[in-house]
């Protein structure tokens, strides 16, 4: 069976060119990047090249890039780092975020609440977008950080970061974005967006799992979370994961060079998939269809079904997709993102995320459009809750 993989927002395969770049650092080039001898300095040079490649992807300076283990660590470092750096300075510290953030942000914010930090969780519209006036109204003299994701992992909805950045700058508030689902898919410019902090994760754009980065604008007051050596300007002690960092750098370079071409091709395939499903599957609809979205993501509601059952049925037919965030897989509760945009629990549970990638082909989409309607029809015939309109 030739499998069709439409779950690229969960993870991506390592690109062959990325793997080729990494291979020497598993064996021949095994030096510690902190060592002063020749093997160590070759490793150091590779790390610094990767730092330049990642910086170029987001239009930052290389010295503003700190390598991490991934998006979760980067998000936590940004949020805890700002809050804990400023706690002695501003009593009653206040942070603004949204109700549709990834758990890496939401759980970090909730942990800060237990430490006395005040949080505002902004609601979103049916299309998954915040209201900029509500953001302005949420600002307080004690606000130190706005943290909002660039693109939502379940819907693909892109927040108006340029406008949010202007609001943060005018209020003299730090601005962090979780760009895990946007970096490498849409243009990201930390200067244009007036960002102070930005998180990325390698395995979302064809680098290996377990490596990511945090952009820290020069001058940002940020407390370190880990203590040890003086690696990476003291922000992130510990021996660098040279192999993973090299992979992240190469993936960033590939993404920067092919972003426009990939986005055009993938968005065409995504639109073909959506239109085909809407035409062939009665009562189906695209969640947040009216908002700007990443070119690869489609979240579709199939009323009368349980999403988990459809994911399993499609998997048995050779198509991999998701009910939402991989981190929430197996959860009994409906997606917090889908309920936040106003879907009742039954519709949230009946929604499926399809996320395409660089290697998705037109023939795979054609086959998917044969598999999906059949699977939905079979499950609906067994469903006591579906009544065709």
ABEGO torsion letter per residue (X at the ends): XBBBBAAAAABBBBBAAAAAAAAAAABABABBAABABAAAAAAAAAAAAAAAAAAAAAGBBAAABBBBAEAAAAAAAAAAAAAAAAAAABBGBBBBBBAABBAAAAAAAAAAAAAGBBBBBBBBBAAGBBBAAAAAAABBAABABBBBBABBAAAGBBBBAAAAAAAAAAAGBBBBBBAAAABGABBBBAAAAGBABBBBBAAABGBBBGBBBBBBBBGBBBBBABBEBABGGGABBEBBBAAAAAAAAAAAAAAAAAAAAAAAAAAAAAAAAAAAAAAABBGBBBBGAABBBBAABBBBBBBGBBAAAAAAAAAAAGBBBBAEBAAABGBABBBAAAAAAGBBAAAAAABBBBBBBAABBAAAAAAAAAAAAAAAAAAAAABAABBBX
